[in-house]
Structure formats: structure tokens, C-alpha cells
């Protein structure tokens, strides 16, 4: 249940105000899908997943970022991506999740968080299992899909 004192505004990583998804048509569609055993709605158009220079170059592929450096090391050592490959990396992330149903969906204060367990293709064609986390937000009256993080899948033994 949504809180009755909810102002309807949240703030995303860009700092811009965003209305809560409980009020959006998209959230209603996802809720219907969740109740009918689907965990989320697939992203069907490549342009739906917004490229963020700050998130991709400044965090995921930045070997000097305090929290992102281990991800950047994985992206470089295993997949061959460096900061200068940010757009190619984004394109390959989009290709990995396009048309797929998320493995997990959770409501968060920042929007709906979808986690996809996918095969991610590296710069030179190598593939590895990885988790791609995407948050869906209402930003300036437009639904936006944003890559929040990418990390290697832990192998079960």
C-alpha cells in the first residue's frame, strides 16, 4: 500500500524530480503482469533504454570510482570495455535485455527495479553471464528506463 502522505515526488540519480510510479499507467501494467505470474514487462525498443554518460563512463567503466571500480575492473579484464567504449558497452547491454522479461522486479523509492540475468557480450565477442539492473522512472512526465548497474553473475556450485 502506498503511504497517504506521499507527495508523489522522488529524486533520481540525476537529482531531477520524478513522480512516483504508483500513479503511472506503466506501474498499473506491471502490477497486472506481476499478478498474472510475469515479473515485469520486457523492453522492446532499443531507444527505450536511455544512455547515461554519467552512469556508464562515470560509474560502471570508471576504474577510479570509489564504488564502481570493481565493476570497471570486471568490464575491462573480462569483457574488454574501458571508459572510451561506453557507447558500445551500452549498445551491448541494450541488446542483452531487449525483449527479455526480468528475472526479478521490486518496487523501490526510485521506481521499479528490474534485474535481468543475461549473457553479456564483450568488446571482442566473449560472452559472460551478468546481472543488469534497470530502474524505470517517470521523469518529466515521460517513462524512462535507466541502467543502474551491471555486475557478474555468481556461479552456483
Backbone bond lengths (Angstrom), bond angles and torsions (degrees), N, CA, C in turn:
res aa  C-N    CA-C-N  psi(-1)  N-CA   C-N-CA  omega(-1)  CA-C   N-CA-C  phi
1 X - - - 1.455 - - 1.519 109.68 -
2 X 1.313 116.46 138.50 1.452 120.97 177.62 1.524 108.40 -78.11
3 X 1.293 116.38 146.43 1.455 122.77 179.07 1.528 109.41 -68.85
4 X 1.329 117.92 143.38 1.456 120.57 -179.07 1.510 111.97 -76.12
5 X 1.324 119.25 -16.00 1.456 121.14 179.29 1.526 111.87 -99.60
6 X 1.311 117.15 17.13 1.470 121.42 179.54 1.511 109.15 -71.68
7 X 1.309 117.47 125.49 1.455 121.97 -179.32 1.512 112.80 -75.14
8 X 1.342 117.24 -13.26 1.450 119.79 -178.99 1.512 112.73 85.70
9 X 1.325 117.53 2.01 1.463 120.17 179.50 1.510 110.24 -120.74
10 X 1.303 114.72 141.28 1.457 121.95 173.79 1.501 107.29 -134.66
11 X 1.287 117.79 176.58 1.457 121.09 177.80 1.507 108.73 -127.81
12 X 1.327 115.29 129.51 1.458 121.08 178.11 1.504 110.75 -89.24
13 X 1.309 116.17 -172.25 1.458 121.03 -178.06 1.518 111.57 -66.30
14 X 1.345 118.01 -19.78 1.463 119.97 178.78 1.516 111.19 -82.59
15 X 1.349 117.09 -11.43 1.452 121.09 -179.26 1.514 112.56 87.07
16 X 1.335 118.50 -6.00 1.458 120.69 -178.84 1.516 109.83 -81.35
17 X 1.355 116.54 146.75 1.456 118.85 179.61 1.524 110.84 -66.65
18 X 1.317 115.08 144.62 1.458 120.60 179.04 1.507 108.07 -138.03
19 X 1.337 117.42 136.10 1.453 119.11 176.99 1.521 108.95 -76.33
20 X 1.322 115.13 153.43 1.461 118.74 -177.53 1.514 109.99 -70.16
21 X 1.317 115.95 152.60 1.452 121.02 -177.81 1.521 112.88 -75.22
22 X 1.337 117.60 -17.25 1.451 119.02 178.95 1.526 110.29 -58.41
23 X 1.331 117.35 -27.44 1.454 121.94 -177.21 1.524 112.32 -89.17
24 X 1.296 118.94 -7.27 1.460 120.31 -173.31 1.517 112.86 -93.22
25 X 1.293 115.58 154.32 1.457 121.94 175.29 1.513 110.07 -61.49
26 X 1.325 116.56 -38.99 1.460 120.53 -179.23 1.520 110.85 -58.91
27 X 1.323 116.58 -44.68 1.469 119.85 -179.33 1.519 110.66 -60.96
28 X 1.326 116.78 -39.22 1.460 120.07 177.87 1.520 110.62 -63.14
29 X 1.324 116.82 -41.35 1.461 121.34 179.54 1.532 110.34 -64.01
30 X 1.334 116.74 -43.90 1.462 120.60 178.65 1.519 110.08 -64.08
31 X 1.338 117.64 -41.92 1.459 120.70 179.68 1.527 110.52 -61.38
32 X 1.336 116.60 -40.81 1.462 119.99 177.39 1.520 110.30 -62.97
33 X 1.333 116.79 -43.19 1.458 120.70 -179.85 1.520 111.16 -65.67
34 X 1.345 117.12 -39.75 1.459 120.21 179.91 1.523 110.07 -63.45
35 X 1.333 116.93 -39.05 1.453 119.08 -179.13 1.527 111.58 -73.18
36 X 1.324 117.22 -18.22 1.465 119.18 176.94 1.520 110.86 -102.08
37 X 1.320 117.12 29.45 1.461 127.59 172.62 1.523 115.47 78.81
38 X 1.310 119.21 -0.09 1.462 119.99 173.80 1.522 107.60 -88.39
39 X 1.321 117.55 144.92 1.462 119.45 -178.24 1.516 112.64 -92.32
40 X 1.308 119.25 -6.30 1.452 120.31 179.27 1.509 110.71 173.98
41 X 1.298 114.87 175.24 1.451 122.06 -178.70 1.523 108.67 -101.21
42 X 1.319 118.15 129.91 1.474 119.19 179.88 1.524 112.30 -65.99
43 X 1.321 115.40 152.51 1.463 122.17 172.02 1.520 105.15 -85.12
44 X 1.321 117.11 121.82 1.453 120.19 -173.70 1.517 115.18 -107.00
45 X 1.334 118.01 -16.64 1.463 120.81 -179.78 1.528 109.39 -120.13
46 X 1.345 117.46 130.74 1.476 119.49 -179.02 1.525 113.20 -55.23
47 X 1.323 117.79 -34.21 1.460 121.00 -178.42 1.513 114.08 -70.99
48 X 1.342 117.72 -12.48 1.469 120.49 179.50 1.522 111.87 -69.04
49 X 1.313 117.50 -29.75 1.463 121.87 -177.19 1.526 108.43 -92.47
50 X 1.315 115.58 103.54 1.459 122.24 -172.42 1.531 112.74 -70.94
51 X 1.326 115.64 135.71 1.468 121.19 174.57 1.522 108.55 -79.05
52 X 1.320 116.46 133.34 1.455 121.83 176.74 1.527 108.25 -125.28
53 X 1.313 115.66 111.09 1.471 120.75 178.25 1.526 109.83 -60.27
54 X 1.331 116.07 -42.77 1.468 120.91 -179.25 1.533 111.02 -59.55
55 X 1.332 116.59 -46.77 1.463 119.99 -176.92 1.526 111.51 -73.39
56 X 1.341 117.18 -41.21 1.455 120.37 -174.32 1.525 112.02 -78.61
57 X 1.337 116.47 -56.11 1.472 119.78 -178.88 1.526 112.19 -77.99
58 X 1.346 116.00 -39.91 1.458 120.15 -174.17 1.510 114.93 -80.65
59 X 1.325 117.12 -18.66 1.467 120.17 -177.08 1.534 112.16 -124.51
60 X 1.322 117.37 -67.70 1.469 120.65 -172.21 1.526 114.34 -63.80
61 X 1.334 117.64 -35.35 1.464 120.41 -177.26 1.526 112.61 -110.31
62 X 1.318 116.95 14.69 1.468 121.68 -177.30 1.535 110.52 -97.28
63 X 1.338 117.44 107.95 1.472 120.09 -178.55 1.524 113.65 -69.38
64 X 1.340 117.45 -7.78 1.464 120.90 -180.00 1.526 113.27 -106.53
65 X 1.311 117.85 0.29 1.464 120.71 -179.36 1.529 109.44 -72.86
66 X 1.340 118.22 131.94 1.471 120.82 -176.76 1.535 113.94 -56.35
67 X 1.331 118.35 -40.87 1.463 120.23 -179.94 1.534 112.40 -98.72
68 X 1.311 118.31 -25.02 1.456 121.04 -173.96 1.515 116.10 -94.48
69 X 1.334 117.48 -5.75 1.470 119.08 -173.10 1.529 113.55 -63.10
70 X 1.334 118.46 -32.46 1.469 118.90 178.89 1.534 110.44 -70.23
71 X 1.329 116.46 -34.48 1.464 120.32 175.89 1.524 109.81 -67.32
72 X 1.334 116.25 -42.88 1.465 120.80 179.30 1.527 110.78 -62.20
73 X 1.307 116.60 -37.51 1.471 120.41 178.17 1.529 110.07 -64.49
74 X 1.327 116.84 -44.79 1.459 121.35 176.56 1.536 110.62 -60.11
75 X 1.333 116.06 -46.96 1.476 120.25 -178.14 1.531 110.97 -60.74
76 X 1.331 116.16 -38.36 1.468 119.97 -178.91 1.533 111.28 -78.36
77 X 1.330 116.86 -52.05 1.464 120.92 -173.74 1.529 113.17 -68.70
78 X 1.329 117.02 -38.69 1.458 120.40 -174.99 1.528 112.32 -96.19
79 X 1.340 115.93 -41.55 1.463 119.72 -174.21 1.531 114.59 -105.78
80 X 1.330 117.10 -11.24 1.465 120.49 176.41 1.517 115.56 83.39
81 X 1.323 118.70 7.84 1.468 121.39 -178.16 1.527 111.39 -88.84
82 X 1.332 114.76 135.56 1.465 122.23 172.18 1.521 107.40 -121.25
83 X 1.326 117.41 176.99 1.463 121.16 -178.58 1.527 111.89 -55.52
84 X 1.318 117.48 -36.42 1.468 120.67 -178.82 1.527 112.16 -70.05
85 X 1.319 118.00 -10.22 1.468 122.78 179.61 1.527 111.80 -101.20
86 X 1.321 117.25 17.58 1.465 121.41 -171.19 1.534 113.11 -57.01
87 X 1.306 118.44 -43.31 1.472 119.98 -177.76 1.530 111.33 -70.01
88 X 1.321 117.79 -38.36 1.461 121.08 176.03 1.534 109.95 -64.57
89 X 1.324 116.42 -43.14 1.458 121.82 177.17 1.532 109.83 -57.25
90 X 1.328 116.33 -49.25 1.466 121.35 179.56 1.532 110.49 -59.08
91 X 1.319 116.53 -44.95 1.473 121.03 179.37 1.526 110.67 -58.66
92 X 1.319 117.52 -41.98 1.462 120.94 -179.64 1.531 112.43 -72.20
93 X 1.328 117.28 -32.12 1.465 120.61 174.60 1.532 108.87 -65.62
94 X 1.326 116.47 -45.27 1.465 120.81 178.72 1.526 109.79 -59.07
95 X 1.325 117.06 -46.26 1.465 120.80 179.19 1.527 111.76 -59.15
96 X 1.319 116.30 -36.31 1.471 120.77 -178.08 1.526 112.60 -68.47
97 X 1.332 118.58 -34.27 1.463 120.94 -175.49 1.526 113.68 -100.38
98 X 1.306 117.65 -14.60 1.458 122.11 -176.06 1.532 111.67 -56.38
99 X 1.322 116.24 124.49 1.449 122.07 178.16 1.517 115.43 76.83
100 X 1.321 117.70 -1.63 1.470 121.46 -178.41 1.532 109.88 -91.51
101 X 1.300 114.83 149.26 1.461 121.01 173.35 1.518 107.56 -90.22
102 X 1.339 117.91 133.34 1.466 120.00 179.90 1.526 111.98 -60.13
103 X 1.326 115.75 148.11 1.461 121.24 176.24 1.524 111.43 -74.89
104 X 1.335 115.56 -26.20 1.461 120.39 -177.63 1.521 108.81 -149.78
105 X 1.331 116.41 141.40 1.457 122.15 176.92 1.521 107.97 -133.99
106 X 1.339 115.81 132.10 1.468 121.05 178.48 1.519 108.84 -135.42
107 X 1.331 115.57 145.45 1.459 120.57 170.94 1.516 107.53 -82.24
108 X 1.326 116.69 132.92 1.465 121.34 176.28 1.526 107.91 -130.88
109 X 1.331 118.30 168.91 1.466 120.43 175.92 1.542 112.40 -62.76
110 X 1.325 116.90 -18.12 1.464 120.84 -177.71 1.520 112.78 -96.95
111 X 1.320 118.16 -3.12 1.460 122.43 -178.46 1.515 109.54 130.34
112 X 1.322 116.18 -171.33 1.458 120.49 176.51 1.513 109.44 -78.38
113 X 1.321 116.12 130.86 1.462 121.38 -178.72 1.518 108.23 -107.89
114 X 1.343 114.84 118.69 1.459 121.63 177.71 1.516 109.13 -105.83
115 X 1.325 116.35 133.05 1.461 121.36 174.52 1.519 108.16 -114.05
116 X 1.316 115.03 124.71 1.457 122.52 179.28 1.525 108.16 -110.70
117 X 1.322 116.91 129.52 1.458 121.39 172.86 1.526 105.40 -100.61
118 X 1.338 116.60 108.18 1.467 121.58 -169.89 1.527 111.97 -135.28
119 X 1.310 115.13 168.45 1.460 122.02 169.32 1.523 106.10 -86.46
120 X 1.301 116.56 119.71 1.464 121.73 179.50 1.524 108.42 -103.97
121 X 1.318 115.90 131.43 1.453 121.15 -177.69 1.522 110.21 -92.98
122 X 1.316 115.47 131.82 1.447 121.72 178.87 1.522 112.35 -81.45
123 X 1.299 115.05 176.37 1.463 122.60 -177.42 1.526 112.07 -58.94
124 X 1.314 117.11 -33.35 1.460 120.94 -176.41 1.532 112.27 -110.22
125 X 1.344 116.89 20.64 1.458 121.16 173.81 1.515 116.53 95.95
126 X 1.333 118.55 -10.39 1.463 121.19 178.38 1.533 108.38 -67.17
127 X 1.330 116.90 141.29 1.457 120.10 177.53 1.521 110.42 -117.73
128 X 1.333 115.13 145.82 1.458 122.40 176.17 1.525 108.47 -141.38
129 X 1.326 114.82 154.11 1.458 119.95 174.03 1.525 108.24 -74.12
130 X 1.333 115.10 131.28 1.459 119.97 179.69 1.519 109.31 -144.97
131 X 1.321 115.04 161.91 1.457 122.16 174.75 1.522 108.01 -107.06
132 X 1.308 115.51 127.67 1.457 122.19 177.47 1.525 106.37 -113.53
133 X 1.328 116.16 124.82 1.459 121.18 -179.35 1.520 108.44 -109.40
134 X 1.325 114.58 125.19 1.464 121.95 -178.25 1.521 108.11 -123.90
135 X 1.342 116.35 134.88 1.457 120.96 175.67 1.520 107.41 -108.27
136 X 1.325 114.92 136.48 1.454 121.35 178.49 1.514 106.93 -108.02
137 X 1.338 115.59 123.00 1.453 121.71 -175.53 1.518 110.02 -130.58
138 X 1.313 115.27 158.94 1.450 122.20 170.08 1.521 104.48 -98.86
139 X 1.332 117.09 113.65 1.459 122.98 -175.02 1.520 108.02 -127.68
140 X 1.334 117.39 115.61 1.465 121.96 -177.29 1.526 111.08 53.86
141 X 1.328 116.40 47.92 1.464 124.54 179.15 1.529 114.13 61.43
142 X 1.312 117.85 22.66 1.457 122.41 178.79 1.525 108.24 -131.22
143 X 1.320 116.79 134.05 1.458 120.56 177.05 1.518 108.38 -75.09
144 X 1.328 117.04 126.33 1.461 121.05 179.26 1.519 110.29 -124.26
145 X 1.306 114.50 143.37 1.456 122.72 176.55 1.525 106.50 -108.66
146 X 1.318 117.25 126.10 1.462 121.13 -176.73 1.526 110.57 -129.53
147 X 1.327 116.18 131.62 1.457 120.43 174.22 1.521 106.80 -71.90
148 X 1.323 116.44 124.16 1.454 121.80 179.94 1.521 110.14 -95.81
149 X 1.328 116.54 -45.16 1.451 119.97 179.37 1.526 110.03 -159.42
150 X 1.312 114.38 161.54 1.463 123.43 174.73 1.524 105.66 -137.56
151 X 1.325 116.77 132.14 1.462 118.84 179.02 1.528 109.19 -147.86
152 X 1.326 116.82 154.93 1.475 119.46 -178.35 1.515 111.02 -64.92
153 X 1.319 115.33 146.86 1.449 121.42 175.78 1.518 108.72 -76.02
154 X 1.330 116.10 135.07 1.474 119.26 176.75 1.520 107.88 -78.16
155 X 1.309 115.62 127.75 1.464 120.00 -179.24 1.513 109.85 -76.49
156 X 1.333 114.17 134.20 1.468 119.56 177.79 1.515 108.58 -83.82
157 X 1.327 115.99 138.51 1.477 120.54 179.71 1.493 109.92 -126.03
